[in-house]
């Protein structure tokens, strides 16, 4: 969290497939939110892909809501999956 800010951010949270649906991501998310509140964060942001419906449901249960959208583009010449 940047000094002087009251906003905390969660970036790049992932769970390996074999560990999904066990409550681990919810526990990690709750710990991150508590840690942010411990340093006076009053507002949190995160990013999740439109295709990741399970993560969106997790974040909605934690009180997050969609606040915006953007198109994420990658250069397919650098090994990123090409859009079809």
Order of alpha helices (4+ residues) and beta strands (2+ residues): beta-alpha-beta-alpha
